[in-house]
Amino acid sequence: MAKVKRNKNSDGSSRMARLRRQVRRILIGIVVAFFASTILSVVVLRWVPVLFTPLMFIRMAEQHADGRPMVLRHRWVPIEEIAPTLPQAVIASEDAHFMKHHGFDYKAIEYAAVRNLKHPERRKIGASTISQQTAKNVFLWPGRSWLRKGLEVYFTWLIELTWSKQRIMEVYLNSIEMGDGIYGASAVAEWHFHKRASELTREESALIAVTLPNPRRFSSASPSPYVLKRQKRILREMRFVDEW
């Protein structure tokens, strides 16, 4: 009887060992597939235009849920067909050290952390760079979870490693939300200013840059007094941004 009991225990141990090996192989396969697919997608998008982003589909789903017409205004244009004043304006407004950092502005992160701790009653400020915003816009979804933030860091590191600064700016200016149902420089130039992206003036570029933190609240087509005030500040700061 004792011998039979030992065999049963041995069979149980063997099954558990096989199960653990199977689970380990599955987990390794998932990890390998994740890294292979994400690295491949980043490498491919180094050359291929970004025609759709997760946020575009999310916004269309929100429009449908609210009973509104689903609107998606977006047309990819190369960086050469975007007025050079627009990259200058978004650098002045969003990421003054874009050309110098490698994806993360640590001084800005430290400043934002200290300021948010000292003044919790004020609106919290962030320190996301243009590279981080590009990674979020193209590969991820809106939100503030630790998982999404961790993935944002990962994709930011990947695009900084494989894309040039010019390519990051090109993708950013073509994919970022610039109004309700409006994405990218070409669409906002057409729908808000009735011209091509290459024809945007310094003043119009600054207006667009002001709205980027919240383009569904602030409009470059009908700017509020706050937007006009911020526009003047960005126009002053654009003088210190190198020509694109």
RODO-2510 file (C-alpha; in nm, 4 decimals, decimal comma):
residues 244
     n   res          X          Y          Z
     1     m     0,0000     0,0000     0,0000
     2     a     0,2819     0,2363     0,0860
     3     k     0,4399     0,1709    -0,2529
     4     v     0,1173     0,2604    -0,4328
     5     k     0,0895     0,5777    -0,2317
     6     r     0,4399     0,6815    -0,3312
     7     n     0,3579     0,6225    -0,6980
     8     k     0,0497     0,8405    -0,6726
     9     n     0,2550     1,1174    -0,5133
    10     s     0,5168     1,0774    -0,7823
    11     d     0,2543     1,1007    -1,0573
    12     g     0,1109     1,4132    -0,8973
    13     s     0,4537     1,5726    -0,8731
    14     s     0,5244     1,4889    -1,2369
    15     r     0,1977     1,6455    -1,3503
    16     m     0,2704     1,9604    -1,1508
    17     a     0,6202     1,9783    -1,2969
    18     r     0,4834     1,9413    -1,6509
    19     l     0,2205     2,2076    -1,5808
    20     r     0,4835     2,4463    -1,4499
    21     r     0,6984     2,3878    -1,7594
    22     q     0,3989     2,4501    -1,9865
    23     v     0,3079     2,7722    -1,8033
    24     r     0,6715     2,8845    -1,8185
    25     r     0,6864     2,8171    -2,1942
    26     i     0,3613     3,0069    -2,2488
    27     l     0,4855     3,3058    -2,0469
    28     i     0,8179     3,3081    -2,2303
    29     g     0,6292     3,2921    -2,5606
    30     i     0,4097     3,5873    -2,4614
    31     v     0,7128     3,7937    -2,3578
    32     v     0,9032     3,7087    -2,6773
    33     a     0,5962     3,7851    -2,8919
    34     f     0,5453     4,1196    -2,7138
    35     f     0,9018     4,2376    -2,7640
    36     a     0,9211     4,1065    -3,1213
    37     s     0,5921     4,2671    -3,2279
    38     t     0,6563     4,6024    -3,0586
    39     i     1,0119     4,6342    -3,1875
    40     l     0,8978     4,5373    -3,5382
    41     s     0,6136     4,7916    -3,5334
    42     v     0,8467     5,0708    -3,4200
    43     v     1,1017     4,9832    -3,6893
    44     v     0,8329     4,9691    -3,9606
    45     l     0,6851     5,3042    -3,8544
    46     r     1,0260     5,4608    -3,8929
    47     w     0,9376     5,4810    -4,2631
    48     v     0,5646     5,4027    -4,2974
    49     p     0,3090     5,6834    -4,2417
    50     v     0,0904     5,6514    -3,9315
    51     l    -0,2611     5,6548    -4,0743
    52     f    -0,4561     5,5617    -3,7594
    53     t    -0,3928     5,5701    -3,3856
    54     p    -0,5740     5,4093    -3,0910
    55     l    -0,6998     5,7517    -2,9806
    56     m    -0,8724     5,8073    -3,3144
    57     f    -1,0771     5,4900    -3,2702
    58     i    -1,1489     5,5725    -2,9051
    59     r    -1,2784     5,9192    -2,9967
    60     m    -1,4979     5,7754    -3,2721
    61     a    -1,6419     5,5246    -3,0259
    62     e    -1,7141     5,8116    -2,7842
    63     q    -1,8859     6,0072    -3,0613
    64     h    -2,1021     5,7054    -3,1462
    65     a    -2,1881     5,6455    -2,7789
    66     d    -2,2944     6,0112    -2,7444
    67     g    -2,5172     5,9868    -3,0513
    68     r    -2,2989     6,2204    -3,2549
    69     p    -2,1744     6,1667    -3,6108
    70     m    -1,8405     5,9880    -3,6181
    71     v    -1,5845     6,2356    -3,7510
    72     l    -1,2242     6,1606    -3,8379
    73     r    -1,0316     6,4324    -4,0191
    74     h    -0,6749     6,3260    -4,0820
    75     r    -0,4314     6,3265    -4,3725
    76     w    -0,0658     6,2384    -4,3469
    77     v     0,1817     6,4872    -4,4931
    78     p     0,5622     6,4695    -4,4828
    79     i     0,7477     6,7101    -4,2578
    80     e     0,8631     6,9027    -4,5667
    81     e     0,4989     6,9987    -4,6311
    82     i     0,4472     7,1431    -4,2827
    83     a     0,5393     7,5052    -4,2138
    84     p     0,8653     7,5110    -4,0121
    85     t     0,7004     7,7504    -3,7692
    86     l     0,4799     7,4692    -3,6360
    87     p     0,7658     7,2498    -3,5038
    88     q     0,9182     7,5643    -3,3557
    89     a     0,5907     7,6525    -3,1843
    90     v     0,5334     7,3081    -3,0320
    91     i     0,8934     7,2936    -2,9099
    92     a     0,8530     7,6363    -2,7481
    93     s     0,5224     7,5324    -2,5924
    94     e     0,5625     7,1634    -2,5112
    95     d     0,9276     7,0631    -2,4936
    96     a     1,2006     7,3278    -2,4966
    97     h     1,4799     7,0671    -2,4782
    98     f     1,3404     6,8342    -2,7452
    99     m     1,6540     6,8436    -2,9606
   100     k     1,8852     6,7801    -2,6640
   101     h     1,7253     6,5084    -2,4505
   102     h     1,6939     6,1372    -2,5266
   103     g     1,3228     6,1068    -2,4655
   104     f     1,2937     6,2317    -2,1065
   105     d     1,3522     6,5783    -1,9639
   106     y     1,4669     6,4906    -1,6122
   107     k     1,4912     6,8509    -1,4956
   108     a     1,1318     6,9131    -1,6032
   109     i     1,0219     6,5903    -1,4316
   110     e     1,1938     6,6977    -1,1080
   111     y     1,0420     7,0457    -1,1255
   112     a     0,6911     6,9102    -1,1873
   113     a     0,7221     6,6590    -0,9016
   114     v     0,8407     6,9221    -0,6519
   115     r     0,5829     7,1769    -0,7610
   116     n     0,2952     6,9261    -0,7419
   117     l     0,4032     6,8191    -0,3926
   118     k     0,4387     7,1755    -0,2654
   119     h     0,1119     7,2962    -0,4140
   120     p    -0,1352     7,0051    -0,4161
   121     e    -0,4244     7,2518    -0,4324
   122     r    -0,3189     7,3741    -0,7760
   123     r    -0,3746     7,1999    -1,1075
   124     k    -0,1100     6,9326    -1,1485
   125     i     0,1465     6,9897    -1,4203
   126     g     0,3195     6,7221    -1,6212
   127     a     0,6584     6,6919    -1,7844
   128     s     0,5883     6,4737    -2,0865
   129     t     0,8235     6,5372    -2,3758
   130     i     0,7242     6,5376    -2,7412
   131     s     0,8828     6,1925    -2,7666
   132     q     0,6668     6,0617    -2,4812
   133     q     0,3535     6,2140    -2,6314
   134     t     0,4354     6,0575    -2,9670
   135     a     0,4805     5,7155    -2,8060
   136     k     0,1476     5,7526    -2,6247
   137     n    -0,0422     5,8811    -2,9279
   138     v     0,0782     5,6148    -3,1696
   139     f     0,1034     5,3000    -2,9590
   140     l    -0,1080     5,3437    -2,6465
   141     w    -0,4330     5,4726    -2,5027
   142     p    -0,5208     5,7716    -2,2786
   143     g    -0,4998     5,7146    -1,9057
   144     r    -0,2886     5,7486    -1,5952
   145     s    -0,2355     5,3899    -1,4843
   146     w     0,1101     5,2633    -1,3918
   147     l     0,0865     5,0016    -1,6685
   148     r     0,0267     5,2631    -1,9367
   149     k     0,2987     5,4867    -1,7987
   150     g     0,5437     5,1975    -1,7955
   151     l     0,4607     5,1113    -2,1566
   152     e     0,4996     5,4785    -2,2486
   153     v     0,8529     5,4761    -2,1080
   154     y     0,9296     5,1580    -2,3044
   155     f     0,7971     5,2913    -2,6369
   156     t     0,9639     5,6299    -2,5821
   157     w     1,2961     5,4542    -2,5364
   158     l     1,2356     5,2502    -2,8532
   159     i     1,1487     5,5428    -3,0787
   160     e     1,4370     5,7528    -2,9483
   161     l     1,6667     5,4591    -3,0233
   162     t     1,5397     5,3899    -3,3750
   163     w     1,3889     5,7161    -3,5082
   164     s     1,5534     6,0487    -3,5786
   165     k     1,4319     6,3638    -3,4070
   166     q     1,2916     6,4779    -3,7399
   167     r     1,0906     6,1552    -3,7714
   168     i     0,9583     6,1854    -3,4157
   169     m     0,8436     6,5403    -3,4895
   170     e     0,6912     6,4319    -3,8224
   171     v     0,4860     6,1558    -3,6569
   172     y     0,3915     6,3830    -3,3667
   173     l     0,2614     6,6611    -3,5921
   174     n     0,0658     6,4124    -3,8033
   175     s    -0,0953     6,2117    -3,5235
   176     i    -0,1649     6,4463    -3,2338
   177     e    -0,5247     6,5518    -3,1622
   178     m    -0,5748     6,9161    -3,2619
   179     g    -0,9512     6,9545    -3,2273
   180     d    -1,2726     6,7568    -3,2070
   181     g    -1,2231     6,4873    -3,4721
   182     i    -0,9159     6,6687    -3,6074
   183     y    -0,5745     6,5017    -3,6066
   184     g    -0,2518     6,6372    -3,7434
   185     a    -0,1180     6,9520    -3,9040
   186     s    -0,2840     6,9050    -4,2429
   187     a    -0,6345     6,8626    -4,1001
   188     v    -0,6120     7,1517    -3,8546
   189     a    -0,4713     7,3811    -4,1248
   190     e    -0,7547     7,2894    -4,3581
   191     w    -1,0462     7,2976    -4,1125
   192     h    -0,9380     7,5839    -3,8877
   193     f    -0,7453     7,8091    -4,1271
   194     h    -0,8591     7,6962    -4,4753
   195     k    -0,5089     7,6466    -4,6074
   196     r    -0,2360     7,3869    -4,6465
   197     a    -0,0097     7,2964    -4,3560
   198     s     0,2843     7,4443    -4,5445
   199     e     0,1120     7,7849    -4,5440
   200     l     0,0629     7,8203    -4,1667
   201     t     0,1969     8,1471    -4,0271
   202     r     0,3905     8,1968    -3,7041
   203     e     0,0781     8,3292    -3,5349
   204     e    -0,1361     8,0350    -3,6487
   205     s     0,1327     7,7849    -3,5473
   206     a     0,1484     7,9408    -3,2009
   207     l    -0,2312     7,9215    -3,1693
   208     i    -0,2242     7,5520    -3,2546
   209     a     0,0549     7,4881    -3,0035
   210     v    -0,1428     7,6571    -2,7249
   211     t    -0,4351     7,4181    -2,7696
   212     l    -0,2375     7,0917    -2,7653
   213     p    -0,2680     7,0185    -2,3924
   214     n    -0,6477     7,0166    -2,4311
   215     p    -0,7542     7,0584    -2,7957
   216     r    -1,1195     6,9794    -2,7274
   217     r    -1,1429     7,2588    -2,4715
   218     f    -0,9283     7,5202    -2,6474
   219     s    -0,9715     7,6024    -3,0147
   220     s    -0,7211     7,7512    -3,2552
   221     a    -1,0116     7,8446    -3,4852
   222     s    -1,1913     8,0602    -3,2267
   223     p    -0,9302     8,1390    -2,9613
   224     s    -1,0343     8,2538    -2,6165
   225     p    -0,8599     8,5408    -2,4346
   226     y    -0,6502     8,2807    -2,2480
   227     v    -0,5389     8,1206    -2,5750
   228     l    -0,4478     8,4602    -2,7221
   229     k    -0,2478     8,5464    -2,4113
   230     r    -0,0580     8,2171    -2,4310
   231     q    -0,0044     8,2709    -2,8028
   232     k     0,1899     8,5909    -2,7347
   233     r     0,4130     8,4094    -2,4873
   234     i     0,4844     8,1261    -2,7305
   235     l     0,5626     8,3745    -3,0087
   236     r     0,8248     8,5327    -2,7825
   237     e     0,9742     8,1949    -2,6921
   238     m     0,9839     8,0807    -3,0554
   239     r     1,2628     8,3321    -3,1116
   240     f     1,4919     8,1114    -2,9023
   241     v     1,4097     7,7909    -3,0923
   242     d     1,6494     7,7003    -3,3718
   243     e     1,5080     7,7069    -3,7220
   244     w     1,3650     7,3713    -3,8182
***
